[in-house]
Amino acid sequence: MTSVQQGTFHAPGASIFYRSCGRGPPVLILAGGDADADATDRLRDALAERHRVLTSDRRGLSRSRPDPEAS
């Protein structure tokens, strides 16, 4: 498995949690339903052998939090 970096970025009204790993052409994995970035770990690891893979928690789910100061 390659090294996984994680963090948050600020979007209007929220802080969004993300993970990034691998090298190569980028691939964005969007989990459905109530799944967060953790649900795609096995797929992320397999794709990271040849791609830069980005996953995230959707706004308001798990580690992605609404900004309490947003109106």
C-alpha positions as CSV (number, residue, x, y, z in Angstrom):
1,M,0.0,0.0,0.0
2,T,1.2,3.5,-0.7
3,S,1.3,6.3,1.8
4,V,-2.1,8.0,2.4
5,Q,-2.3,11.7,3.1
6,Q,-5.4,13.2,4.6
7,G,-6.8,16.5,5.7
8,T,-9.6,18.9,5.3
9,F,-10.3,21.7,2.8
10,H,-12.8,24.6,3.3
11,A,-15.8,24.8,1.0
12,P,-18.6,27.3,1.3
13,G,-20.4,26.4,4.5
14,A,-18.3,23.3,5.4
15,S,-15.0,21.7,6.1
16,I,-14.6,18.6,3.8
17,F,-12.4,15.6,4.9
18,Y,-10.4,14.0,2.1
19,R,-7.7,11.4,1.5
20,S,-5.2,11.2,-1.3
21,C,-2.7,8.5,-2.3
22,G,-0.8,7.0,-5.2
23,R,0.7,8.6,-8.4
24,G,-0.4,8.9,-11.9
25,P,-3.6,10.1,-13.6
26,P,-6.2,11.2,-11.0
27,V,-9.2,9.1,-10.0
28,L,-12.0,10.5,-7.8
29,I,-14.0,7.9,-5.9
30,L,-17.4,9.1,-4.6
31,A,-19.0,6.7,-2.1
32,G,-22.8,6.4,-2.2
33,G,-25.5,6.2,0.4
34,D,-24.2,6.8,3.9
35,A,-20.7,5.6,3.1
36,D,-17.7,7.8,3.9
37,A,-14.1,7.7,2.6
38,D,-13.4,4.5,4.7
39,A,-15.8,2.5,2.7
40,T,-13.6,2.6,-0.4
41,D,-10.2,1.8,1.2
42,R,-9.8,-1.5,-0.7
43,L,-10.6,0.0,-4.0
44,R,-8.5,3.1,-3.3
45,D,-5.5,0.9,-2.5
46,A,-5.9,-1.2,-5.6
47,L,-6.2,1.8,-7.9
48,A,-3.3,3.7,-6.1
49,E,-0.8,1.3,-7.7
50,R,-1.2,3.3,-11.0
51,H,-3.3,6.4,-10.2
52,R,-3.5,9.2,-7.8
53,V,-6.7,8.4,-5.9
54,L,-8.9,11.0,-4.1
55,T,-11.7,10.0,-1.7
56,S,-13.7,12.2,0.7
57,D,-16.6,12.3,3.2
58,R,-19.6,14.0,1.8
59,R,-20.7,17.3,3.3
60,G,-22.3,16.7,6.7
61,L,-21.2,13.1,6.9
62,S,-18.6,11.6,9.2
63,R,-15.6,13.9,9.4
64,S,-16.9,16.5,7.0
65,R,-18.6,19.1,9.1
66,P,-20.9,22.1,8.4
67,D,-19.4,25.4,9.3
68,P,-21.4,26.7,12.3
69,E,-20.7,30.3,11.2
70,A,-22.3,29.8,7.8
71,S,-25.7,31.3,7.3
